[in-house]
């Protein structure tokens, strides 16, 4: 599996609704970051389903290197 494209070097703030399913982009190629637009098709990536437990603001990873996908864990701060 190849490494995902770094779509951004800061998390993306989005309003989410508890219980609703969102599809987080894992490949980094989506034009609708941080969400999937199907740009991964034909490759080894697939979107990650995310169902938040609380409504409100969520900080989703844009660098695609988080260890808490899809939530930002600060990994973007260590990228060169």
Secondary structure by P-SEA (a helix, b strand, c coil): cccccccccbbbbbbbbccbbbbbbcccccccccccccccccccbbbbbbbbccccbbbbbccccccccccccccccccc
